[in-house]
Amino acid sequence: MPAPTIRCPICGKEVAFDDPNMPFCSDRCRLLDLGNWAAEKYVISAPARSNELEERDDTPEPPEGRSR
């Protein structure tokens, strides 16, 4: 059975999950991605507001008999 794959976010080539460059297909694509961040081609849309953070509670529940 072949290893599961994803597509390289830069060039679209298939990359196996066990590839050391994953999620990129090569060092070249990894460096191109880093350059895109440095050139501010990628942006984070907006900072999360405090009320949005409060609505999303990802903390695990404590085992029964224990309090937080």
N, C-alpha and C positions, 0 to 999 in steps of 0.2 A: 504494500500500500504506500503510495507516494506521500511525502510530507505535505501538510497543508501549506498553502501559499497565500500571500497578499500581493498587491501591486505597489511598486515603488512610487512614493508620492511625487517624485520628480520626473521620471521618464516613463513610468507605467509598466516596466518590466516585472515579471513575476519573481517573487522572492520567497524562499522557503522560510518557515518559522525558525528553523535551526541554523540559518545563515548568520554568521557573525556580524554582518553589516545590517541586518534587519532593523528597521523597516526599509532601509535603502538597499539598492542592489549593489552598490559599490562605494568606495571612498569618495569618488568624484561626485556622485549624487548627494552624499552626506555633506560635502563641502559646499556644493551649490545651495543646499538648503540653509546651511549656516550663513552663507552670503546673503541669501534672501532675508533672513532675520536681521542681519547687520545693516542691510540697505533699507530696512523698515518696509519691505514689501508685504510682510505679514503684520497684522495688527490685532490686538484684542479689542473687541467692540466697545466694551464699557466695563468699568469696575462693578463688581457685585455690590448691591446695596445691603445694608445690615439686615433689613427685614427679609430679604431673599435668603440670607444665610441662616436666619433663625427658622425659616420654614423648612429648610432642608437639614434634618438632623440625621447624620450618618453614624452617630456614636452607637456602638453595640449595646444591647441591653445587658445588664449585669446578671450573673447567674442567680437563680432564686435564692432568697435568704440573705442576699447582700444588697446594700444600698450604694448609690453613687457617691 
